[in-house]
């Protein structure tokens, strides 16, 4: 059954590789009872040296780091009673906007606000243009008076959450046990190439793509995690069968907090990345480099589509925003057909 499902679901990605829209793609599928399969095609790198993609290659997961690593860490710390999701970040970061203690709006933001992107913070800021000293850039993030706007998906939310984790644990994010096949960079194996970076002057391979994360030391709350397809599937299986998350954690990632957002994740909504064939009880998240993970709790099914769509440049219409839902819809259709 798994082979048939994967053959159908992988067709859109295989076509995108064949047409030259993305260099390579890996699709992984896992069920709650541990059945899994993987399909791989294309190239891990086109330049500076061509390299075929394999199942063992490590992908820069980009913003999928937010859910596999940061959200999991925050919710586990909450489980342990080391933080309260509805308390302000200042419980962990007392020096947040420390020069305006009575008036700074940032000091009122809670952990849950940041997890669900229910804040006034901007979506992104070129923090790396202010220098490359990680400690100084963290201080910049904490002391900056951020411009206000309507709630949007914001990297700044998760940069703050990453700093909170560092403060509570007294260790960098990379010290957290993540399991085999997941690691903050550089990864311990062959890596998929991402962009020919104009800032760093080279093709990135085995180093974090996100400029802000790189300038801040490569381990931040919004990016920096690398993973193999097996590592991502292991994480997803733990969520599906409960071995990797407590009941409270599972409730937090499945329960809406703000619009279609839960703690860390998105739930299915009209036009989202996971397609429309999945159940209403599906959560997911994508990464800028071309990665993504979706978990359908009703069907007991999860899938990850990992591509290097920014290689060698992001400035190209690779079709990733139609490829992702097309993959999800094909996978669910094949899964449902196999069960009847």
N, C-alpha and C positions, 0 to 999 in steps of 0.2 A: 504493500500500500504506500509506504513512504517513497519508494522509487517512482511510482506513478505520479504521486502528488508533486514531487520535486521536478520531474520532467516537464510537467505542465507549467508549474510556477516559475521555473527558470527560463522559460522561453522568452519573455520580454527582455530580461537582462542579457541573455545570449545574443539576441538580435541587436541590442544596443552596442555590445562589444563588436559584433560582426560589422556593423555600420560605422564603426570608428567614433561613436559618440562618447564612450568611456573606454579606458584601456583594459580594465579587468573587473570581474565581479565574482563574489562568493555568496551563495545563498545557503543558509543553514536552517533546519527545521527540527524541533524537539517537541515531544508530547509529555504530558504530566507523568505518564508511566515509563518514561525513559527511552522511548523509541526515537531515533534521530537519523538524519541523513544530511549530506552536504553535496553541493554542486559548485564547481569552479571552472572559470574560463578566462582566457585573455592573459594580459601582461601585468606583472607587479610594477614594472618600470619600462618606460620607453626611452628615457635618457637619464643620465649620461650613457648608461649601458642598458641594453634591452635585457629583461629578465622575466621569465615566465612566472605567472602566479600559481602558487600551490596552496593546499589546505593548511600548511604550516606557517604561512606568512602572517606577520603581525600588522594590523591596521591601526592607524591613528584614529581613535574612536571619536575625537573632538567632543561635541556636546553630549554624546551618549555617556561621557564621563559623569555628567550631572546626575544621571539616574543609577548607573551601576555602582558608582563610587560615592559621590557626595550625599545624595539622598539616602542611600543605605546607611552611611556613617551617621548622619544626623538622626535618623529614625532609631538606629540601634542605641545611640547615646541617650535618646529620649526614653527608650525601653529600660535602660539601666538607671534612669532617674538622674542623669547627669545634666540634663537640660529639660526645659518645659517648652514645647512648641509654641505656646501662646504667650510666652514671656518675651521681652525685648532682647535683641542681640547683645545689648549692653551687659546682660548677665555674664556673657562670655568675653565681651570686648568692652570693658568699661571706658576705654580711651577713645571710643568711636565719637567723632566730632567733640573732642574733649574741651575745645575752646568756646563751645556754645552749649553747655550742659542744659540750661533751662529751655532753650528755644529750638535746638536742632531737630528737624523732623526725622533725620536718620536714626536718632536715638530712640524713636518710638517704634521702629520696625521690628516685627517679631520673626522668629524662625519660620513659622508657618507662612507669613506674608511672603518671605523670600522664596520659600520652596514652591509656592503657587504663583509666583510672579505677580503678586497683588500689592505692588508698590508703585511709587512715583518715579523710580530710577530709570535712567535711559537704557536703551537696548544694548548699546556698546559704546566704548570710548577708546580712542587710540592711546591707551596707557603707555605702551611701549615707546611712544615718541617722547616721553618725559624722562627717559633714562633706562638703564638696564641693571640697576642695583635692586635685587629682590626685596630687601628690607625697606629701602627707601620708597619703592613703588607700593608696597603694602601700606606704609605710612601715608602716602599720597591718597590711596583709596579711602583710608579711614578718616582723614582730616578734610577731604574735599567737600565743599558744599555743592551737592549734586543738583543739577537743574531739574525742575519738577515737570512732570507730564502725566498723561493718563497711564494706567497700568499697561505695560507691554512686556513681552518676553525679554528678559534682561540678563546679560552675563554678569552685571555688577551684583545682582542678587546672590549669585552662586560664588562669586569671588569673596563676598562677605561671609557666606556660609563656610567656605574653605578656611578662611582665617579663624572663624569661630572654632572649627574642629581642631585646628593647630593649637589654639589657646587652651581648649579644654583638655586635650590629650597630652600637650607638651611635646608633640612630635610632628614631623612633616606628614603630609597625606600619604606619602609612599610607605610609611611604616605600618599602615593599616593592612591586616591580612586580607588579601583579595581572592586568593585561590589561583590554581594553575591556569595559565593562559590569559592572565590579566596582570598588567604591570604599568607603573609610571615609567616613562622613557628614560634612557634608550632601552628598547625591548631586548630580551635575551635571545633573539633569533632573527631570521631574515625579515626585513620590513618592507612594506609597500611604499613606493614613492608617492609623495604628494606634489606640492607646487614648486615651480622654479620661482623662488622667493626674491622679489626685487629688493627687499630690505636686507636680507642676508646674502644675496648674490650667489645662490646655488640652488640646485634641486634638493629638496628636503627628503631624506630617507632615513628613518630611525630616529628623527628628532621632531619635536612637537611642531605642528603646523601653525597653530594659533599664536599670533605675534605677542599678545598680552601674556599668555601663559608662558611662552618662552622667555620673555623679559623678566618675568617674576620667578623664574627658577625652574619652570617645567612641571610644577606640581601645584595646581590651583583648583578651586572648587568648580570651575566652569569647563575645564579642558585638561589635557595632559595624559589621559589614560590610553594605553595601547592594549589591544587584545587580539587573540586568534579567534577563529570562528568557534573552535571548541570551548574556549574560555567564555565567550559570550553565551553560548548555548548552555554551559554548565550553570551560569548565573540564572538564566531564564528558567531552567528546569527547577532550580531551587526555589524560585518564586512560585512556579506552578504547583509544586508538590508541598510547599510549606517548609522544606528543610532549610531554606536560606532566608526565611523571614518569619517573624512571630505573627500571631493573629493581629496584634495592634499595628504592626508595620504593614501587613497586607491591607488592613482597613484604610490606613492612611494613603496608600498609593492608589486605591480604587475609589475613594470617596471624593467627589468634587468639592473644591474649596472656592475657586473663583472661575466662573464660566465653565469651560471644558477642562480646566486644569485641576489636578489633584496635588498632593505633596510630591513635587518633582516631575510627574508624568503628565501627559495629555490623555484624556479619554476620547473615544471616537466621537467625531463631530462631522458635519457636512463639509466635504472637500478636504479631509485630512489625509496625512501621508500613508496611513495603513489601508486605504480603500474603504469602500462602503459595504462590502460583503461580510465583514467581520461583525461579531455581536456588539451590542451596546456595552458589554462588560469587557472591552478591549482597551488596553493602555499601550502607549508607545512613545518613542522619542527618536529624533534624528540628530545627525552630526554633520557639520558643514563640509567635511572632507568627502562625504558621500556614504555615510554609515547610517544604520537604523536598527531598531529593535522594537518588536510588537508582541504583545502577550494577550491572547484571547482566553479569558478564564472560563467562559461558557463552554468552549470546545476543548479546553485543556491542551492548548496548542500555542507555541511561540515560534517566531521566525525572525531571522536577522538577515538583512541584505547589506553586504559590505562591498563598497566600490572605492576606487581611487579617482573619482570624477573630477577632482581639481588638478589632476596630473595631465600635462605639465603646467596648466594654467586654469584659474577659476573663470577667466574672462572668455567663456565659450558656452554656448547653449547646449549642454550635454543631454538635456531632457530628463534629469533626475526627478523633477517634480511631477512628471507623469509616470516615470518608471516605477517609483515606489508604490503608488496606489494600484497600478496595473499588476504588479507582482503580488500584492496582498489579495486583490480580487481573484486572480488566477489560482492562488494557493488555496483560498477558502473554497472556491468552487470545486477544485479537485479533491480537497479533503472531504467535503460534504458528499460528493459523488461516490467516493471510495467507501463511505460508511453506509450507503444505501444498497 
